[in-house]
Amino acid sequence: MSQRTVTLTIGLTDWDTPAGHGDVHIPAVHGWRPGLPQVEHTLTVTTGEDDLAVCEAVFTATNAPEEIPVSQLAQDLRTLLTPHRQQWMRALCVGDTVTVNGTRYACATFGFEPAPDPT
């Protein structure tokens, strides 16, 4: 795939979100769903990777220890995210989202799944 500029939004879901009807929805257990509040952070990268590979690189950049070798894209993301890590960044996990050029994907138990627009 040729190089392209990707606008990437990482959506970290609030883990203590009431699900309504008196129950509690735990995104890390129950997964993402429209309407859950998220803290979103947007950045831009240039890559030849497809959308799902970009999502996996975000997951790796926020989860893998620094000493583990990662793809060039994951390393670039680690560098871009460094200023944010102490302020807001936690590891991407089930229930969070990654939006790549307007297409939203939810982090699932294994990999990423397309997620509908929450509006």
N, C-alpha and C positions, 0 to 999 in steps of 0.2 A: 504494500500500500504506500502511496506517496505521502510525503509530509503534509500535515494540515495543522492549523491552529485550532486548539480545542479550548472552549470556555467550559470550565469545570466547576460545579458547585457541590460542595460536600455538605450534606445535611445530617447533623448530629441530633438525633431524636431525644427529647426529654424522657428520661426513664421513669419518672414518677407521674405519668400522665393518667388521670382518671379516664376510664373507658366509657363512663356513663352507665346508667342503670345500676349504680352501686358497686360495680366491680372495678378492678384495677387492671389496665392493660399494660403489660410489661413488654416493650418492644423487643428487648433482647431475647425474650422467650417466645412471644406471640408473633413477632415480625412487624413489619411496617404496615400502616394503613393510612389512607387519606385523612387529613384533618389533625394528625398528631403534630404538636408544636415542635419545631426544630430550630436550632441555631445553625444558620447557613453561612458558609464562607466560600467566596468565589475567587478563582485564579485562572490564569491562562498558561497553557503549555503548547509546545509544538511537538508533534509525534507522528509516527507512521502507523501506530497501533489502532485497532478497531475499538469500538466503544467498550466492549466487555473486557478487553485487555487493559484499557485505561482504568476501569473500575477495579480490576484485580491489582493494578499498580498502586492505586490509592489505598486499598486494603493492606497491601504489603508495606507501603511506606509508613503507615500508622501502626502496624502490628509487629513487624519483624525487628528484632534487636539490631542496633547499628552495626554490629560486627558481622552480621550475616550478609553475604553477597546478594544483591538484588539486581533487577533489570535496570538499564540506564534510565528509563522513565520513572521507575520507583525511586531511584537515587535523586533524580531531578526534583521529584515531588517532595522528598525528604528535605531537600535544600530550601525549596519554596515555603514549606510549612514550618521551618525552624523558628521564625519569629513568633508564630502563633502557638507553638506547642506548650509553652509555659502558661499562656493565658487561657486557652480554651480547648486545646486539642486533647482528645482522648483517642483511644484506638477505635477505628471503625468496626462496627459489629452488626449482628442481626438487628434489624429495625431501623438502621440508618440508610441514607440514600446517597447516590452519586448521580448528578445530572451532567450529561455530556452533550454539549451543543443543543440544549433544550430537551433532550430525551432523558427521562428519569428512570433510574434502576434502583431497586431495593436490594440491600445486602440480605441474602437468604442464609439458611443453614449451610448450604453449599453453593457457592457462587453468587450470581446476581440474577434477578428476575426483572422484567419490565414492570414499571409501577405507573399507575395512572396519575395524571396531573391532580394535585390535591384540591384545586379550586373548582 
